[in-house]
Amino acid sequence: MLERTLRKDRTEVTFILPADTPPGPVSVVGDFNGWQPGIHTLTPRKDGKRAVTVELPGKSSHSFRYLPAGDYWFNDDSAGDQDGPNSRLHT
């Protein structure tokens, strides 16, 4: 799931997953972080889910996927758009 918070010149996008599905650490990787795992790792929050917030330029589009332990990539169906094999979000 994605949550967006609009700011003056940027959008804060929060990437959210259930606490234990998939199990283990999960990173969100995309063109905004050079597709590097570990830069944006989801962490537990009070509601029991895991999340990480990334600041992105306003009025832009970005490709991303999730990478959990075990090296298999998966998409976010709530993104609403695809870019080839990747999820696509618009700020």
Secondary structure as the mmCIF struct_conf table of DSSP 4:
data_model
#
loop_
_struct_conf.conf_type_id
_struct_conf.id
_struct_conf.beg_label_comp_id
_struct_conf.beg_label_asym_id
_struct_conf.beg_label_seq_id
_struct_conf.end_label_comp_id
_struct_conf.end_label_asym_id
_struct_conf.end_label_seq_id
STRN STRN1 LEU A 2 LEU A 6
BEND BEND1 LYS A 8 ASP A 9
STRN STRN2 ARG A 10 LEU A 17
BEND BEND2 ALA A 19 PRO A 22
BEND BEND3 GLY A 24 GLY A 24
STRN STRN3 VAL A 26 GLY A 30
HELX_RH_3T_P HELX_RH_3T_P1 ASP A 31 ASN A 33
TURN_TY1_P TURN_TY1_P1 GLY A 34 TRP A 35
TURN_TY1_P TURN_TY1_P2 PRO A 37 GLY A 38
BEND BEND4 ILE A 39 HIS A 40
STRN STRN4 THR A 41 THR A 41
STRN STRN5 THR A 43 PRO A 44
TURN_TY1_P TURN_TY1_P3 LYS A 46 ASP A 47
BEND BEND5 GLY A 48 GLY A 48
STRN STRN6 ARG A 50 PRO A 57
BEND BEND6 GLY A 58 LYS A 59
STRN STRN7 SER A 61 PRO A 68
TURN_TY1_P TURN_TY1_P4 ALA A 69 GLY A 70
BEND BEND7 ASP A 71 ASP A 71
STRN STRN8 PHE A 74 PHE A 74
HELX_RH_3T_P HELX_RH_3T_P2 ASP A 77 ALA A 79
STRN STRN9 GLN A 82 ASP A 83
TURN_TY1_P TURN_TY1_P5 GLY A 84 PRO A 85
STRN STRN10 ASN A 86 HIS A 90
#
